[in-house]
Amino acid sequence: MVHINVLKKIMCVLVVILIALTVCLWKETRGSYYVPFKTENDDSQIHRTSEKWNLLKSQDLVHEAAGGMGQMPKTLLSNENKVKGSISGTVEKSKKASDYVKVWDKDSSSRNLIPRLQKVEKNYLSMNKYNVTYSGKRNTAKLSPEQLLCQLRDRVNVSMIHGSDGPFNTSEWLRYLPEKSLNETVGRLGRCAVVSSAGSLKSSHLGPEIDSHDAVLRFNGAPVKGFQEDVGQKTTIRLVNSQLVTVEQQQFLRDALYNTGILIIWDPAPYHAEIHEWYRKPDYKFFEAYKLYRIRHPEQPFYILNPKMQWQLWDIIQENSLEHIQPNPPSSGTLGILIMMTLCDEVDVYEFLPSKRQTDICHYYQKFHDRACTMGAYHPLLFEKNLVKHLNQGTDEDIYTHGKVTLPGFRNIRC
């Protein structure tokens, strides 16, 4: 009798735990970063996806249907004709399930973040390391994509440090800074690609498409060797942060990865800082490493991004967000996108907005897992993604299948 009572108590505890987990899971999925969209509108697509959905459902393989975009297991192909005859009664139900998939919602909010990332965001808001004192307006009625593009073009000065910039106006610095401007070095570019380092690029088979662009921008230490099938092999520009150059200085100076294409380095500065103030106290002391690299590779163009750009961009992101965003500089990803929009007629951005391959793996070349790499922690990444989604001129299906956003170059914008 005692044993029966103990078993009953254990069962009750297990039931309570299961109910609690179910509620937590429901809350987690209720608030989402994603909105559904229809892959195709024609009846033939609905019919095809409905058949696949029911075929897989009959074999307890619903998850492999993924909105009609997945491949049917080979073991089921021989049974397809048998299943076709029995699906007519459930077409309407399966149409709803299989005809919609989800992409990034441009109105995503920090309320959708998991509790850990909500706490991190609040900590950064209270720290305010860069002394941000934002007093600008809020666009409660969202700007149109055209208006927002004009704001970015006219208010964000995408420029590199040159010899006339205060402390760099010395004979010593003149021997290190590139003689030509970035525009002169690259010339006029047509179609360009910005390739994120996201883990979802793995198994994407996007390499040939990426390499078909006139120019390709990559980030930090993202390799191409061994990953050509997924990320391509062309590198025109590599944007690196100052932390990589200083913390991993020896690797940066020695690794041949960095010797291809044009290098651009950026370093965070205080919100209101002039270049003199930033020069005396950079976030990471990268200037000596920069000089050493230039001595070793004098023919390779290596630019320093003007730190004012990052806060000009941050202001626009904050203006177009309905809540306070992290008072930290935008991510390398968004800086790179703006650089290429300045140089190119059209820019395709890969896996900045996650595709159907979304994963918590941070980088395609590593196995480190953290949802912050997609949703943001230090950087106001969630709000950067909202802005990019709002500007997208491509289709939701491009985002879902290729993780691709298409943006116009600034020179093609009429304001």
N, C-alpha and C positions, 0 to 999 in steps of 0.2 A: 504493500500500500504506500509506504514511504517513497519507494522508488517511482511509483506512478505519479505521485504529487510532484516530485523533483523534475520528472520528465515534462509534466504539464507546465511547470514554471519556466523551464528551459524553452519550451515551444512558444510560450507567451512572449518571452524576451526576444526570441528570434523573429516573431511576427512583428513586434514593435520596431525592431531594427529595420526590417524590410520595408515597413510603411514609411519610416523616417527617410530611408535611402530613396524611396520612390518619390517622396515629396521634394527632397533636395534636387533630384534629377529633373523633376518637372520644373522647378524654379530656375534651374540652370539653363534649360532649353527654352523656357518661355520667353525670356528676354534674349534676343538674338542679334548678332551683327549682320544677319543675312536676310534677304528678301527673296521670295520665290519668283521665278520667271518661267515662261513657256518656251521650250526649245524650238518648236516649230508649230505653225498654226494649221497646216494642211491636214485633211482627214486621213491621208495615207500614212502620215507619220504617227498620228494618234492610233490608227489601227495597228501599225507595226509595234509601237511601244506597248500597247495593250496586250498583244499576243505574247510578247517577250515577258511582260510582267506576270501574266497568269501562268505561263510555262514554268517560270522560275518559282513562282509561289507554290505551284503544285509539287515542287520538289524541295520545299523549305529553303529556297535560295533567294528570298526577296531582296536582300541587301545587294546582290550582284546586279540587279536591274538598274539602280542608280539613275532614275529618270530616263530610262531607255537609252542611256549613253554607254552602258557597259557592254562587254562581249558575252555572248551566250556560251556557257561551258560546252565543250565538244561532246561530252558524254550525253548531253541532252538533245543534240541536233537530230539524231535519228528518231526521237519521239515527237518532233515538232508537229508533224502532220496529224498525229493522233490528238494532240492537245488542241489544235486549231478548231476541231469540230465541237469542242465542249466549252468554248470561251464566250459564246455570244451572250449568255445570261449575266456575265459580270463585267462587260466592257466598260459601263459607265463608272463603276467603282474603281477599276484599275486605271481608267483614264486620269482620274484625279490624282492617283498615287504616283503614276509613272510619267506623267506629262509635264511635271514641274520639278525644277531643281532650284538651288539657292545660290545667290551671289551677294557680295558685300552690300550692305545697306548704307547709303550715303548719309543717313540720319542716325547712325550708331551713337550710342551714349556710353559714358563711363559707368552708368548704372548696370549695363550688361556685362561688365567685367566680372571675373571671378573675384571672390572676397580678397584674396591675397593681392591681386593687382589693384583693386580699389584702395587698399591700405597703402600700397607703394605710391600710388598717385597722390594721395593725401599727404604723405610724408614729403614728397618733392614740392608740393604746393606750399607747405609750411617752411621748408628749408630755404627756398628761393635763393639758391647759391649765386645767381648772376644778377641779383638786385634788380629784378624786373619790376618796373613801376608803370604798368600799362594804364593809360588813361583814354584810350581810343573808344570809338563807338562799337556797337554790336549790331550786326545786320540781322535783326530778328526776322525780317522777311528776306529770305535767302536771295542773294544776287543770282542773276541768270548766269549760265556758263560763260556767255560772251562778255558780260560785265566783269566777271571774276578774272577771266583771261586778261582783260585790259588792265585791271588792277595789278596783276602779277607783272605784266610787261612794263608798266609805267612806274611802279613803285619799288620793285626789287632790282637793284643794280648788281647784275651778275658781272663782277669784275675781279681781276687778279691784282695782287700787289705789284706796283711798278716803282721805278726809281724816284719818282716825284713824291712818293708817299712818306713824308716826314722822316722817321728814323732810317728808312731805307735809301735816303738820298745821300749816300756816301760812296766813295770810290771803292770801298771794300764790297759793299752789297751790289754795286753795279756789275761786278765781275761774276756774280752768282745768278742774278735774276735774268731770265730769258730776254733776249733783245727784241724778239717779235711778240706781238700780242697773241693771245690764244686764237682770236678770229683769223689773224694772218697765218698762223701756223696750220690750222685745219682747213681753211678756205670755206667756201659755201658748201654745206652738206645737205643732201636730200633726205632720204629715209634713214632714221637712226634707231638704234635699240639701246634701251637701258635694261641691264640684266641684274636682277636682285640676286642675293646669295641664298634665297629661301630653300629650305629642305624640300619643298614641293616641286622644285625643278628636277629632282632625281626621277628618272624613268619617264621624263616628259617627251623625249625625242625631238626637242625643239632646236637642236643644234643647227641643222641646215637652214631653218627659217631665220634664226638669229644671224647667222653668217651672211645671209642674203642682203643685209642692210649695208648702207654706205659706211656707217661708223657704228661702233659698239662701245658703250661705257660699262665698266665693271667696278667693283668695290673692294677696297682693302686687300686682303690676301686670298680672295676667291680664285682658285686655280682653274685652268682649262684642261691641262694635261690629264688624261684619264677620264674626262667628263665631256669630251667633245660632242658626243652623240646627244647629250641633253642641253649643254650650254653653248655649244659652238667653240671656235678657237680664235676668232678675230678679236683683238683688243686694240681699240683706237685711243681710248682714254681710261685711266684708272684713278678713281677718287679714293684717297686714303685719309684716315683721321690721324691727328697728331699723337694719339695714344699708341697706335700701332707703331709709329716711327720711333717713339722713345722707349716704351716698355719692351718692345721687341727689336731694339735698335740693331743688334748684330744681324738678325735675320733679315731685316729690311735692307741693310747695306750689302748683304751677301747673296740673297736669294735672287736668282735670275728671273723669277716671276715678275719682278718690278721693272725689268729692263726693257719691256716691250711697250710701245706706244707713248702717249703723253701722260705725265703724272701731275695730279693736282692734290695738294694737301690742304686740309682745313683744321682750324683750331677754335674752340669756343672762346668768346670774349664776354666781359660784362655787358649788360644790356645797353647802357649809355656810354660805354667806353669809346674814346677816340683811339686812333691807331697807336699813338705814343704810349698811352696807358696800357694797352694790350701788349705792346712790344716789350715793355718793362716786366710784365707779369702775365705771360701766356698761360693758358690752362695746363698745357704740357710743354716743357722746354724743348721744342723740336728744332730750333734754329741751327744749332750746331750739327745735328744729324742731317739737316737739309744741306748745309754747306759741304759736309763730307761727301754726301751723295753726288752733289754737283761736281766736285773735284774728280770723283771716280768716273762719272758719266757726263762729261761736259756737253756732249752732242745731243743728249736726250732732253727735250723740253720738260721742265719741272716748274710748275706754277704754285703760288701761295694764294689761296682764295681770300679775298678781302672779307674780314670778319663782320663787317656791317651788313652784308647780304643776309646772313642767317637770321638776324633780328628783324630785318625788313620783311622777310618771308614769315617769320613767327607772328608778327603783328597782323598780317592778313589772315593767317590761320585762326588766330584768336578772334578777330573781328567776325569771322564767319562760323564761329562755334557758339552755341547757346550756353555753354558752361565754361568755367575757368579751366584752362589747359595747363599742363605742366610748364612751369617757367624755365624750361631748358631749351637749348637750340633744337631745331628740327633735325630729323635723322639724315644720315648720309644719302639715303634713298631719295628723299625729296629734294635735297640740294642737287643731287646728280640729275634728277628729272628737269629741274629748272635750268641747269647748265646746258643740257642738250636742247631744250626748247629755245634757248637763245641762239644755238649754233645751227639748228636743223630746220628743214621745212616741215617734217613730221616725225613724231617720236612714238615708238612702240615700247611700252614698259612691261616687262615680263615678271610675273609672280610678286609684284608689289601688292596687288589685290589677289588674295589666294584663289586658286582654281579648285577643281574637284579633287586634286591631289593634296589638298591642305593637310599639314601635319604639324605637330609641335616640335619637330626637329628643326633647330635653328638654321643650319646651313647644309647645303647639299653635299658638302665635302667633310662634314663632321657628324657625330652621333649625339651631340648635346641637345637635350630636350628642354624647352621653356616656352610656355605660351606667350610670355612677354615679347618674344622675338616677332610675333605676328601682331599682337594687340598693343604693345608699347608698355614701357615702364618709365625709364629715364626720359626718352623722347615722347612728345605728344603724338605718337604714331597713329593711334586710332583716329585722331582728328585730321591728320595728314591724309590718311586713306579716304576719309569722308570727302575731303576736298578733291582728291584725284578722281574718285568715282563720279563726283558731280561734273567734272570737266570731261569725262570720257566721251569720245566721239565714235567709239567702236560699239559693239553689241555686247549684251550680257552673255550671250553664248560664247563669244571670244574669251571673256573672263573665265567662264566656267570650264571651257575645254582647254584653253591655252594659258590662262592666267594673264591675258594680254589686254592692256589698256592702250588706246590710241589717242594721242594729244597733238594739237597743231603746234607748229613752230611759231614763235612770236612775230616773225616777219610777215606771216600770212594773216595776221589778225587785223581787222579793220575796226577802229574804235571811234 
